[in-house]
Amino acid sequence: MSPLDKMWASFIAIGLMVLASLLITFARNKTTGIIRFVLSLVAFLMFIPIFIYMVVSLL
């Protein structure tokens, strides 16, 4: 994998991490009940591709 591809993989991981963080912040501050649970679950599940992109950018 070229260094440029590794850079893009790390940028994607960083962007997904920011998006997950904003989603958790929104869920905790603005929502309640099942909507809060669903948004938190989506943000948590986003960590799977974040982890994959992180590992790809390190190898």
Secondary structure, DSSP 8 states (H G I E B T S, - for coil): --HHHHHHHHHHHHHHHHHHHHHHHHHHHH--HHHHHHHHHHHHHTHHHHHHHHHHHH-
